Amino acid sequence: MAGLEDLYREIILDHYRSPRNRGELPVPPAVMAEGHNPLCGDEITVYLDVDGGPDDGVVRDVKVAGQGCSISQSSASMMSQAVIGKTVPEVRALVRRFKGLMSIEDADGAGDGDAAAVPGATGDDPHPLGDLEALQGVVKFPVRIKCATLAWNTLVQALDQEAPASGG
Amino acid sequence: MTSGTTTPAPTPTVDWAAVRADFPFLERRIDGEPLVYLDSAATSQKPRQVIEAMASSAACGYGPINRSAYRLAGEATDRYEGARAAVARFVNAPAAHEMIFTKNATESINVVAGAWGRANLGAGDVVVLTHMEHHANIVPWQMLAADRGIEIRWVPLTDDGQLDLTDLDALLDGAKLFSFTAMSNVLGTLPPVAQLCRAAHDAGALTLVDACQFVPHNATDVQAWDADFVVFSAHKMCGPSGIGLLWGREALLDEMPPFLGGGNMIGNVTLDGFTTAPLPDKFEAGTPPITEAVGLGAAVEFLETIGMDAVRRHEMDLTRYALDTLGQRYGSDLVVHGPSNVEVRGGVLSFAFRDLHPHDVSQVLDERNVCVRAGHHCAKPLMRLLGANATARASFYVYNTTDDVDALAEALDGATDIFGL
């Protein structure tokens, strides 16, 4: 039986109470994407500032705005911490890893399986997702998976906007 | 009674424990504990009578309706039409053939928008809605606005979640249709339906009443309302999902073009075209929900046995008890949206609890088997007016008791423990 302590881990509540990287970034140079959870009405805005192109660019800054439940807000907070300083390919790989953690396979079939090929996320690190692993308990509450992935899907929308603006 | 805003007359005492005994879901255990189901505004639980009527009809009384000579088919047709007569009687419709079976109330509104609307509304024609409508009574009209250029006007709300009728006559001036809810699925508000119909007719507009939340909980009289179209759903009134209702005045339904084309709705078909069948078949293309109609008929009989005035009184008592109990226990930490006077509200309580997101509230309540809805309740424009993305919502029905309200109040304490408030 899945208990609430599996869902509301202390680290999740910490990010919920004190969300990191809240706010906005000027657009441009940053790009912005809005995500909605049609089931609950949660709305989230991700601002993404990438230094460089889609292949070698580095995430200079991420800010998150909007409203949501403890799971969506803490997931957004942890996401922002996890991606700053990473290259775009590393971020995309991290998204796949996170969705794997949520038991979601991407349309291209890339789930948890190929994540070991990601630079900086090799098998010798027993906790490649760091704090994000605290969200693993969400899988036991399937209704909440959409809450946990909202910020990540919105991040991907922002990355996809960034992609054509090569060198931006 | 002409609307839901008055207290029903005293009725004989109902044995509510016996009513509860008719609901098998109350025997369900999760984590060894019974369920406290407070989400009947979304969909209601089903009594044995409905489940058994559907099972027996599907098992040994099933056949096509309206199209075969053998006795089994005749029995199925009789039961199907019997359900229509029962539900027509239930809301005091003048004639059973004015009661159209649809898929749900959403489809019913789409029939009116798609058939009546397309035949009668053009660029600049006005449809008046209210700020407390469900998406089902917004989007079909927005689709017509995009397609035909109709204008939509909105009746605003007062601070306590009732319709602000100050400028109603101006809003209705020149309108073709006033389409509004008889009970808000978020606020529980019971607008004065008969008064609104009268105002619309005085302005030369027709009326559509979204009675989805009203019919399951109140004695309904579509003739006393003097409405033109009334829609509701079986699944919120102890019946099955998959069948909804559209009642319309015979003359209007006769003038309207059909909505869906196909079998059963035709008078004749040639290579050059078709003629339509008389009501109600004209609006029932294809094989309808036969078993579901039987369930709906049984649900109507079940509710009639309790008596709708008794249902309303029971829910007023529960709502009053809930407002008192939650108010005493949590004070300003718990804010219930909508009117505080139970005379003008049904048994639907949307609330904000401290600073917690409704998803987290409902998750904590689920730990104690207390089932409430969390979300925007398919009423996003209203949510924005309330300044919320979402609310938690508890709603009552015939199987609920004051113990359920107490369980809700106690389970909310779990949120305090987890979130350290």
Interface residues (C-beta under 8 A of the other chain):
Chain A: M1 G3 L4 L7 Y8 L13 L39 C40 G41 D42 E43 Q67 G68 C69 S70 I71 Q73 F141 R144 C147
Chain B: D31 H357 P358 H359 D360 Q363 V364 E367 A374 G375 H376 K380 M383 N389 A390 G414 I418 F419 G420
